[in-house]
Amino acid sequence: MMSKEERNQNQNQPFLTFGDYEKVKFTFSGLDKYIVMELNTKIALEDLKFTFANILKTDFFAKKLEYHVTKGFQDKTLSAQKSLAHQEIQSLFRGPGQQLNIQVKFIEEGA
């Protein structure tokens, strides 16, 4: 459990800024697979669903993808409707020269 001081310090972290392309590692929970790619930071995350389906040879019909940026025990849910460039991601999620790690979870939707 984080102390109040640690939480305040984390909240004061500056937000990441991105160029046009960013190296991102997408890890898919439940599939034990990952994809590392140069991501166009201006594309909404939900638009990647078909790209992932083609690469992973998986059907995402009636599944919603939920994106979480992670580092260690830190986790932040991202909006699938926004691009990476329009998310407020604290700089603690990436160290110097490190790629961004995004955990992709599958949520079943009713048909």
N, C-alpha and C positions, 0 to 999 in steps of 0.2 A: 504494500500500500504506500502511495506517495504521500509525503508530508505536505502541509499547506504551502510551505516555502518552495518545495520542488514544483508544485502545480503552478504557483505564481511565476516561477522562473520559466517554465515551459510556455506559459501564456504570453510571456514577453518576448519570445523568440520571433525574429523577423520572418516574413513569409518568403518562400522561394520565388524566384523569377526564372522564366524559361525562355530559351531561344525558340526558333521555329521548329527544331527537332530536338528531342531529348531521348537518351538511352534509358529504356524502362524494361524491367523484368516483371512479367505477369505470371503469377503462380496460381494454378487452378486447383482449388481445394476439392477433394473427391476424385480427381483424375490423376494425381501424382505426376503432373506434367507442368512445364513452364515454357514461356516464349520470351526471348530477349529481342527487342526490336528498337529501331530508331523511330520514335513516335512523333508524328506531326502534332504539335501541342495545340493546334487550333481546331482539331476534330473532336466532336463530342464523344465521350467514352462509349455511349450506347451504340454508336455507329461502328464500333469495332466487333460487334457480335458476329457478323457474317464473316469477317476476316478470321476470327478465332475458329468459327465452325469449319471453314475451309482448311485451315492449317492443321487443326486437331482431328479432322475427319469425324466430327461429333455433331449431332443434331441438338440444337438448343430450342426446339419448338416447345412452346408453353413454359419456357424458363426465362426468368429475368436474371440478368447478371448484376451483381452488387460488387462495387469496387471499394477496397480498403487499402490505403497507403500504410505500410508497416515498417517499423524498425525496432528490433528488440521487442520489448513489451508495449511499445507505443503503437497506437492504432487510430486511424481517423477514417471515417466513412466519407467517400467522395460522391458527388452528385453525378449520376450517369448522363444527365441532360447537358452538363457543362463540359467544356474542353479542359484539358490539364492547365492551360494558361489562365483560365478563369476560376480556378479553385484556390482557396486560401489554405495553402499547405505550409506549415511551419518548417523552418530550415533544419530543425532537429531530425527530420525524416531523411536527410541526406548529409553524409559527411563530405569532406573535400574529395572531389573526383569520383564519388560513388554514384552508381545508378540508383534510380528510384525503384523501390520494390512495391508492387501492387498485388494484393491478394484478391483473386476473383472468386466470389461465392455464387452458387446457383440457388435461386429461389423459385420453387414450383409455382406456376400461375394456373388458375383454373381455366379450362378450355371453354 
